Structures are given as structure tokens and as C-alpha cells.
């Protein structure tokens, strides 16, 4: 039963066909913001902050709490982490335009609250898999700025040794970064099955975009996850466009959190990091209690184009972009934290300055990293786990069979 269904106001956008509406979380709610009682002086003393009343919409699922227990230290870290992701993506944009990064490059500018909020609600023992807009998730899962930028530059010090690029980054408990639309979702279900089979008390966060939501393999994964009560939270990161096609033009029903049918669902304001944190913390407890999978929809927005080759202006108006930028997740959190006396404006500027300096230093180190050597030993490296490679590996044809240690 729906214990509480919250319905955000629908807002018409000029770029849409007449008669079509979109939900919107466009506002900065400061109701109750100034009424935090007993704000502690200590950075690590817990206290509660309010979450906007229209942050969630439910489907056969009780909503998360509308207050979040946190600390000053965590709130500052949330702001720091989102600023790190934003600054790293800004630098990647610049390096691409300087033709130092080539090939595919998908930036998550505007969507930082999703990656950061999720990470702060889970542990490093929990697993996460996503699609190709993965730089922020890679950083939050433990990758360094140097390793991510080096990977984009195709350098040896990259997180995938310069061979994966923008869409194929991995680290412990993070299974990518996957380039094929929708294909990572059944893999994520398999990861959750492994956790269940081995009796690991963790969850899998299994993310995909709205452009993948109509894929058959996604719904096959939903079915098996529910059938076997797998410990997985599916998440549709809905930035409102699949490449240049709006969700309304691609999907007959855009309430993606209801697409699981027999799986309880939740739509979350993905532009509010506190709402994301509360929702994922709530969902993790539900899944760990043995209740089976959940399907979340993070309502977010990408400020840039689909990829670096897309200016992002041909299919949406400048008025729409301006309106969405007014709901920037970083500046929204910054305003709240200043209002709540968690930090001052000068302290926020100091965090910004330290982030810029750290990014600058790590990017400089990444640019010094050498390119992979042009030899077969390096080319065939990491197809298998190091140390387990067979002596013989076939290339494009049988004539290109590679034997370990052969002369180059």
C-alpha cells in the first residue's frame, strides 16, 4: 500500500510537444531550514537536518524519513565531494577541447548529487555498477583524480592502464563503467546473486539511464531479481534525455520507478544530495532485511550534452537549460549549509580553492604519465587476471596468434 505518495508539480517546457508535462523539483526549500535545534559545535556530533517534503514519490513502498541524521563533517564532505566531481569533469571538458582526450567522453555535470549521495549511504563492501557516464562514480568508489584523468588521456597510470577510456573504469567493488546500453543491468543482478549465494550482508547498486529503461535485458534482470529476492537496488538515473531524445518521445510511460511492476519503487529528487542519501540509506536497510529488490528513479539533469560531440542545444531550449541550472545541486547544498551555520561563505570558498588546487596537481601528474608501450605483451595484458594468462592467445585471425614472450 502507498503510505504516502508525494506528487511534485508538473511544469511544461517550451521545447516539448504541446500537452506533454514533466514533473519538476524546481525550487530551493528553506522551510524549517532555520529551525535546526541544538546545532552542535563539534564536527562529529550527530544532529538532524530536514529534507524537502516533495523529495520522494512512492510505489508500493514507504517513503524514506524526511529528516536525515548527519554531522557537520559529513555535510562538509558532501559539498567537497560534489565540488571535486564537478571540477574534475570541467577539466576533462577542457582537455577534450584541447584534443588531449580523444574518443568517447561522457560528462556528468549536473548529476553529481546522485553519485555522491549514493556513496555516502553505502559502504565499500557494497557493490556498484553503472553505465558509461561513470567518472563521478569512479571517483567516489575510490579512484583518484590522477587515475581517472590519466585513463581519459590513454596513459599507463590510468585506472584501466590507458586501455579503457571514459566508459571502462573499474576499481574494487566498482564494476564499471559499461559502454553497451542496458547490458550492465543483468551483470549487476549477477553480482547481487553472488552476494546472496555467498551470504554476504551487502547490497548491489545497479544503475542505468533512462535511455536504457526500455531494453528487454533490463526487465529480464528485474524478473530474476524479484524471483530470487536478490539484494539489489536498481536505479534509473533519469537525466530526461537519452542522447538527444527526450524521455517523453522515447517511453510510453516515464514513471521509471514503477517499471518494475512487482518491485516496489521510489522516485527521488536527484538534484538534492540529502534526499539521495536518505533514500539509499532507507533502501539499503529494506533490502538487507531480506525484502528483495527495489527500483529507484533519480530525477536529475545533465547540464552538458550527451557526450563531448554534442553541444546539447539542438533538442532543448536555452530557457530550459537556464531554468535547470537554477537548481544546481552544488550551489543548492552550499546555500543550505551556510543558512544552517555548518560553514561560512568564506569557508565554502576555501573548500572550492583547495579542490581546484588538488585537481590541478593531480591532472599535472596524469599528464606526465607515459603512454602504454606499443608491443604485444602490453596489448594482450589484462585480458586475463595477471598471472593466469594462457601461453597462447589468438588475435584477429589465426595468423595473429600471440605466444607469451615472443619477439615483438
C-alpha positions as CSV (number, residue, x, y, z in Angstrom):
1,X,0.0,0.0,0.0
2,X,1.1,3.6,-0.6
3,X,1.6,5.1,2.9
4,X,2.4,8.5,1.4
5,X,2.5,9.5,-2.2
6,X,4.0,12.9,-2.9
7,X,3.3,14.5,-6.2
8,X,5.6,17.2,-7.5
9,X,4.0,19.9,-9.6
10,X,4.3,19.3,-13.3
11,X,5.9,22.0,-15.3
12,X,5.6,22.5,-19.1
13,X,8.8,23.1,-21.0
14,X,8.8,25.1,-24.2
15,X,10.8,22.5,-26.2
16,X,8.2,19.8,-25.6
17,X,5.3,18.9,-27.8
18,X,2.1,20.7,-26.7
19,X,0.2,18.8,-24.0
20,X,3.2,16.9,-22.5
21,X,4.2,17.7,-19.0
22,X,7.2,16.8,-16.8
23,X,7.5,16.5,-13.1
24,X,9.9,19.0,-11.6
25,X,11.7,19.6,-8.4
26,X,12.5,23.2,-9.2
27,X,12.7,25.1,-6.0
28,X,15.0,25.6,-3.1
29,X,13.0,24.7,0.0
30,X,14.2,26.5,3.1
31,X,11.1,25.7,5.2
32,X,12.3,24.5,8.6
33,X,15.9,25.2,7.5
34,X,16.5,27.9,10.1
35,X,14.8,25.8,12.8
36,X,17.5,23.2,13.4
37,X,17.6,22.8,17.1
38,X,20.7,22.1,19.1
39,X,23.2,22.6,16.2
40,X,26.3,21.1,17.7
41,X,29.7,22.9,17.8
42,X,31.5,19.6,17.2
43,X,32.1,18.4,13.7
44,X,31.3,14.7,14.6
45,X,28.3,15.1,16.8
46,X,25.1,13.8,15.1
47,X,22.1,16.0,14.5
48,X,19.1,16.0,12.1
49,X,18.5,18.2,9.1
50,X,15.2,18.4,7.2
51,X,14.5,17.1,3.7
52,X,12.0,18.8,1.4
53,X,8.5,17.3,1.6
54,X,8.3,16.7,-2.1
55,X,11.6,14.9,-2.5
56,X,10.0,11.4,-3.0
57,X,7.2,9.7,-4.8
58,X,6.5,6.1,-3.8
59,X,5.2,3.0,-5.5
60,X,4.2,0.2,-3.1
61,X,6.8,1.4,-0.8
62,X,7.0,3.5,2.4
63,X,9.0,6.8,1.8
64,X,12.3,7.5,3.5
65,X,12.4,9.8,6.5
66,X,12.0,13.5,5.8
67,X,14.9,14.2,8.2
68,X,18.4,13.0,7.9
69,X,20.8,12.2,10.8
70,X,24.2,13.5,9.9
71,X,27.1,15.5,11.2
72,X,28.8,18.8,10.2
73,X,31.8,16.8,8.9
74,X,29.6,14.7,6.6
75,X,27.7,17.7,5.3
76,X,31.0,19.5,4.5
77,X,32.3,16.3,2.9
78,X,29.2,16.0,0.7
79,X,29.9,19.6,-0.6
80,X,33.6,18.8,-1.1
81,X,32.9,15.6,-3.0
82,X,30.3,17.1,-5.3
83,X,32.7,20.0,-6.0
84,X,35.5,17.5,-6.7
85,X,33.4,15.7,-9.3
86,X,32.3,19.0,-10.9
87,X,35.8,20.3,-11.1
88,X,37.2,17.1,-12.5
89,X,34.6,17.0,-15.2
90,X,35.3,20.6,-16.1
91,X,39.0,19.8,-16.5
92,X,38.1,16.8,-18.7
93,X,35.9,19.0,-20.8
94,X,38.9,21.4,-21.3
95,X,41.4,18.6,-22.1
96,X,39.0,17.2,-24.7
97,X,38.6,20.6,-26.4
98,X,42.5,20.8,-26.4
99,X,42.4,17.4,-28.2
100,X,44.4,15.7,-25.5
101,X,41.4,13.4,-24.7
102,X,40.1,11.6,-27.8
103,X,37.2,9.3,-28.5
104,X,34.1,9.0,-26.3
105,X,33.8,11.2,-23.3
106,X,30.5,11.4,-21.3
107,X,30.4,14.0,-18.5
108,X,28.1,14.0,-15.5
109,X,28.0,17.8,-14.9
110,X,24.7,18.5,-13.0
111,X,24.3,14.9,-11.8
112,X,26.9,15.0,-9.0
113,X,24.3,14.6,-6.2
114,X,23.4,11.0,-7.4
115,X,27.0,9.6,-7.3
116,X,27.9,11.4,-4.0
117,X,24.6,10.7,-2.2
118,X,24.7,7.0,-3.0
119,X,28.3,6.6,-1.9
120,X,27.7,8.3,1.4
121,X,24.8,5.8,2.1
122,X,26.7,2.6,1.4
123,X,30.0,1.0,2.4
124,X,33.0,0.0,0.3
125,X,31.9,-3.6,0.8
126,X,28.7,-2.9,-1.1
127,X,28.9,-3.2,-4.9
128,X,28.1,-0.7,-7.6
129,X,27.8,-1.0,-11.4
130,X,26.7,1.7,-13.8
131,X,26.6,2.6,-17.5
132,X,29.0,4.9,-19.4
133,X,28.6,8.2,-17.6
134,X,30.8,6.9,-14.8
135,X,33.6,9.4,-13.9
136,X,31.9,10.6,-10.7
137,X,31.1,7.1,-9.6
138,X,34.7,6.0,-10.2
139,X,36.0,8.8,-8.0
140,X,33.5,8.1,-5.3
141,X,34.2,4.4,-5.3
142,X,37.9,5.1,-4.6
143,X,39.6,6.0,-7.9
144,X,41.9,9.0,-7.8
145,X,41.6,12.1,-10.0
146,X,45.0,11.2,-11.4
147,X,44.0,7.7,-12.4
148,X,40.7,8.9,-14.0
149,X,42.3,11.7,-16.0
150,X,45.2,9.5,-17.0
151,X,42.7,6.9,-18.2
152,X,40.9,9.6,-20.3
153,X,44.3,10.6,-21.7
154,X,45.1,7.0,-22.6
155,X,48.1,6.8,-20.2
156,X,49.7,3.9,-18.3
157,X,48.8,5.3,-14.9
158,X,45.1,5.3,-15.9
159,X,42.7,3.2,-13.7
160,X,42.4,0.8,-16.6
161,X,46.1,1.2,-17.7
162,X,45.0,3.6,-20.5
163,X,43.1,1.0,-22.4
164,X,39.5,1.6,-21.3
165,X,38.9,5.3,-21.7
166,X,35.8,7.2,-20.5
167,X,33.4,4.2,-20.4
168,X,35.5,1.5,-18.9
169,X,36.8,2.3,-15.5
170,X,36.9,-0.2,-12.6
171,X,38.2,-0.5,-9.0
172,X,37.4,-2.6,-6.0
173,X,33.7,-3.1,-5.5
174,X,33.0,-1.0,-8.7
175,X,32.2,-2.9,-11.8
176,X,32.3,0.0,-14.3
177,X,31.7,2.0,-16.5
178,X,30.0,-0.1,-19.3
179,X,29.6,1.1,-22.9
180,X,26.7,-1.0,-24.1
181,X,23.3,0.5,-23.3
182,X,21.4,-1.7,-20.8
183,X,23.9,-4.5,-20.8
184,X,25.3,-3.8,-17.4
185,X,22.0,-4.3,-15.6
186,X,21.9,-8.2,-15.8
187,X,25.5,-8.2,-14.8
188,X,24.6,-6.2,-11.7
189,X,21.8,-8.7,-11.0
190,X,24.5,-11.4,-11.2
191,X,26.7,-9.5,-8.7
192,X,23.8,-9.4,-6.3
193,X,23.2,-13.1,-6.8
194,X,26.8,-13.8,-5.9
195,X,26.4,-11.7,-2.7
196,X,23.3,-13.7,-1.8
197,X,24.9,-17.1,-2.7
198,X,28.0,-16.3,-0.6
199,X,25.8,-15.0,2.3
200,X,27.5,-11.6,2.2
201,X,25.4,-9.0,4.0
202,X,25.8,-6.3,1.4
203,X,23.8,-4.8,-1.4
204,X,24.4,-4.1,-5.1
205,X,23.6,-0.6,-6.5
206,X,22.7,-1.3,-10.1
207,X,22.4,1.9,-12.2
208,X,21.3,2.6,-15.7
209,X,20.0,5.6,-17.7
210,X,16.5,6.5,-18.9
211,X,17.7,5.7,-22.4
212,X,18.2,2.0,-21.3
213,X,14.9,1.7,-19.5
214,X,13.1,0.1,-22.5
215,X,15.7,-2.6,-23.0
216,X,14.5,-6.2,-22.7
217,X,17.5,-7.3,-20.7
218,X,16.7,-4.7,-18.1
219,X,13.3,-6.2,-17.5
220,X,14.7,-9.8,-17.5
221,X,17.0,-8.7,-14.7
222,X,14.1,-7.2,-12.8
223,X,12.2,-10.5,-13.1
224,X,15.0,-12.7,-11.9
225,X,15.9,-10.3,-9.1
226,X,12.3,-10.4,-7.8
227,X,12.0,-14.2,-8.3
228,X,15.1,-14.8,-6.2
229,X,14.8,-11.9,-3.8
230,X,18.2,-10.6,-4.7
231,X,19.8,-7.8,-2.6
232,X,19.9,-5.2,-5.3
233,X,18.7,-1.6,-5.7
234,X,18.1,-0.9,-9.3
235,X,18.4,2.8,-10.2
236,X,17.3,4.7,-13.3
237,X,19.4,7.8,-13.4
238,X,16.9,9.9,-15.4
239,X,18.5,13.0,-16.8
240,X,15.5,13.5,-19.1
241,X,17.3,12.7,-22.4
242,X,18.6,9.6,-24.0
243,X,21.2,11.1,-26.2
244,X,19.1,13.8,-27.9
245,X,15.7,12.2,-27.4
246,X,13.5,13.4,-24.6
247,X,12.1,10.7,-22.2
248,X,8.6,11.6,-23.4
249,X,9.4,10.8,-27.0
250,X,11.1,7.5,-26.2
251,X,8.9,6.0,-23.5
252,X,5.2,5.4,-23.4
253,X,5.3,5.7,-19.6
254,X,8.0,7.8,-17.9
255,X,7.4,6.8,-14.3
256,X,10.5,4.7,-14.4
257,X,10.3,3.8,-10.7
258,X,7.0,2.0,-11.4
259,X,8.5,-0.1,-14.3
260,X,9.4,-3.0,-12.0
261,X,5.6,-3.7,-11.6
262,X,6.1,-6.3,-8.9
263,X,9.1,-4.5,-7.5
264,X,8.5,-1.6,-5.0
265,X,9.7,1.7,-6.3
266,X,10.7,5.2,-5.4
267,X,11.3,8.4,-7.3
268,X,14.0,10.6,-5.7
269,X,14.9,14.2,-6.3
270,X,18.3,13.5,-7.8
271,X,19.3,17.2,-7.6
272,X,19.3,17.1,-3.8
273,X,22.2,15.1,-2.3
274,X,20.5,14.9,1.1
275,X,17.4,13.3,-0.5
276,X,19.5,10.8,-2.4
277,X,21.5,9.9,0.8
278,X,18.3,9.4,2.8
279,X,16.6,7.4,0.1
280,X,19.6,5.0,-0.4
281,X,20.2,4.6,3.3
282,X,16.4,3.7,3.7
283,X,16.5,1.3,0.7
284,X,19.6,-0.5,1.8
285,X,18.0,-1.3,5.2
286,X,14.9,-2.6,3.4
287,X,16.9,-4.9,1.1
288,X,19.3,-6.1,3.8
289,X,16.2,-7.2,5.8
290,X,15.5,-9.8,3.1
291,X,12.7,-8.0,1.4
292,X,14.1,-8.4,-2.1
293,X,14.9,-5.7,-4.7
294,X,13.9,-2.1,-5.1
295,X,13.7,0.1,-8.2
296,X,14.7,3.8,-7.7
297,X,14.5,6.6,-10.2
298,X,16.8,9.5,-9.6
299,X,15.3,12.6,-11.3
300,X,18.3,14.6,-12.3
301,X,19.6,16.7,-15.3
302,X,22.8,16.9,-17.3
303,X,23.9,20.4,-17.9
304,X,26.2,19.4,-20.8
305,X,25.4,17.4,-23.9
306,X,25.2,13.7,-24.2
307,X,28.9,13.5,-25.0
308,X,31.6,15.9,-25.9
309,X,30.5,15.7,-29.6
310,X,27.0,17.0,-28.6
311,X,26.6,20.7,-27.7
312,X,23.3,19.8,-26.1
313,X,21.4,22.8,-27.5
314,X,19.7,21.4,-30.7
315,X,17.0,19.4,-28.8
316,X,16.4,21.7,-25.8
317,X,15.9,25.4,-25.4
318,X,18.2,27.9,-23.7
319,X,15.4,28.8,-21.4
320,X,15.1,25.1,-20.3
321,X,18.9,25.0,-19.6
322,X,18.7,28.3,-17.6
323,X,15.8,27.0,-15.5
324,X,17.6,23.7,-14.7
325,X,20.8,25.4,-13.8
326,X,19.0,27.4,-11.2
327,X,18.5,24.0,-9.4
328,X,22.2,23.3,-9.4
329,X,22.8,20.6,-6.7
330,X,26.1,22.1,-5.5
331,X,25.0,25.7,-5.1
332,X,21.7,24.5,-3.5
333,X,23.6,22.5,-0.9
334,X,26.1,25.4,-0.4
335,X,23.2,27.8,0.4
336,X,21.7,25.3,2.8
337,X,24.9,24.8,4.7
338,X,25.6,28.5,5.0
339,X,22.0,29.0,6.2
340,X,22.4,26.2,8.8
341,X,25.7,27.7,10.0
342,X,27.5,24.5,9.1
343,X,30.1,26.6,7.4
344,X,30.5,30.2,6.4
345,X,30.7,31.6,2.9
346,X,34.5,32.1,3.3
347,X,34.9,28.5,4.5
348,X,33.0,27.3,1.4
349,X,35.3,29.4,-0.8
350,X,38.3,27.8,0.9
351,X,36.9,24.3,0.1
352,X,36.5,25.4,-3.5
353,X,40.0,26.7,-3.6
354,X,41.5,23.5,-2.1
355,X,39.6,21.4,-4.6
356,X,40.8,23.5,-7.6
357,X,44.4,23.1,-6.3
358,X,44.1,19.4,-5.7
359,X,42.6,18.8,-9.2
360,X,45.3,20.9,-10.8
361,X,48.1,18.9,-9.1
362,X,46.6,15.5,-10.0
363,X,45.9,16.5,-13.6
364,X,49.5,17.6,-13.9
365,X,50.7,14.2,-12.6
366,X,48.3,12.4,-15.0
367,X,49.7,14.4,-18.0
368,X,53.2,13.3,-17.1
369,X,52.2,9.6,-17.2
370,X,53.7,7.7,-20.2
371,X,51.6,6.2,-22.9
372,X,51.4,2.3,-23.0
373,X,54.2,0.7,-24.9
374,X,53.4,-0.3,-28.4
375,X,54.2,-4.0,-28.1
376,X,52.1,-7.2,-28.0
377,X,52.9,-8.0,-24.3
378,X,51.2,-4.8,-23.4
379,X,48.4,-5.1,-25.9
380,X,47.3,-8.5,-24.6
381,X,47.8,-7.7,-20.9
382,X,44.8,-7.7,-18.6
383,X,42.6,-9.8,-20.9
384,X,43.1,-12.4,-18.2
385,X,43.9,-11.8,-14.5
386,X,47.6,-11.2,-14.3
387,X,49.4,-14.4,-13.6
388,X,46.6,-16.6,-15.0
389,X,47.3,-15.9,-18.7
390,X,47.5,-18.9,-21.1
391,X,50.7,-19.2,-23.2
392,X,48.8,-18.8,-26.4
393,X,46.2,-16.1,-27.3
394,X,44.6,-15.6,-30.7
395,X,44.5,-12.2,-32.4
396,X,42.1,-11.1,-35.1
397,X,42.9,-14.2,-37.2
398,X,44.8,-17.5,-36.6
399,X,47.8,-15.9,-38.3
400,X,48.0,-13.3,-35.5
401,X,48.2,-15.9,-32.7
402,X,50.3,-14.4,-29.8
403,X,52.6,-16.5,-27.8
404,X,53.8,-15.2,-24.4
405,X,57.3,-13.8,-24.5
406,X,57.6,-13.9,-28.3
407,X,59.8,-11.3,-30.0
408,X,57.9,-8.1,-31.0
